[in-house]
Amino acid sequence: MKKIGFFKGLSQAFFMTLIMPFITDKFSRERIVKANLSDQPIPKDIIHKVDSINSSEVIELLKNTECDYIIINGTRILKKSLLNEIKVPIVNIHTGITPKYRGVHGGYWALYQNEPELFGVTLHVVDEGVDTGTYIAQKVVKTAPKDNFKSYPTLQYLAGLDLLVQYQDAILNRSSGQTEKLTTESEQHYHPGFFQYLSMRLRKGVK
């Protein structure tokens, strides 16, 4: 609310509590199974819960983990204190084409702004900004008529997994695997508001 104003924040809260629970995610599961991936919950014995992604516990956990790179998604902004301690690349699978669709729900906002050609996913190295790190690769994805707010990210994540495989060398070198970004405009986006979402769904059929 401090960033976007009281009424916009309140509208977002109404969207999250009064609309989100009633949007079906059935199509998301269908897409996952079709991609030969498991739609089962992650086993509890391999989950390590922490109070904050920026805690000293996470820093020690990652420092003592032997890996070539770290993948994040949906976390809060990583602080400089964590980034300075981790020596391997930290890569974000961002559900949006950066820099124009930074923040959350990048695919939805691309449709909202009549730019389906910018509905996609971005792999980028993580820095202290909001999806501002060096980009590795981007991919545009086409939606289906039965896609909705909950299945858009699944569609983007699946494309992001393809990029992870395709651009392994660029990830390890923290370099761009593609020569040119799809857009140079820069905007940060937040959750849609209650009436904003309903208006978009009624006027343009974007679910």
Number of C-alpha atoms within 10 A of each C-alpha: 10 6 7 9 9 11 11 17 19 14 17 21 16 16 20 16 11 12 14 13 10 9 13 13 16 11 17 19 16 12 16 16 13 10 10 8 11 11 12 8 6 9 7 8 6 7 8 8 9 11 8 12 16 18 14 13 13 17 17 13 10 17 15 10 9 8 10 12 15 16 14 12 11 11 10 11 14 17 14 12 13 18 17 10 12 16 11 18 19 19 25 23 25 28 29 29 29 29 21 19 29 23 20 20 20 29 28 26 22 19 17 17 9 12 12 17 14 25 24 29 29 30 30 26 22 24 19 14 12 15 26 16 17 15 26 25 25 26 18 18 18 13 17 10 9 9 19 20 17 18 23 25 23 19 23 25 20 17 20 23 13 11 21 18 10 13 17 15 13 16 27 14 12 20 16 20 19 12 8 11 15 16 12 11 9 12 11 14 13 15 20 23 20 21 13 15 19 17 13 15 14 10 8 12 11 18 18
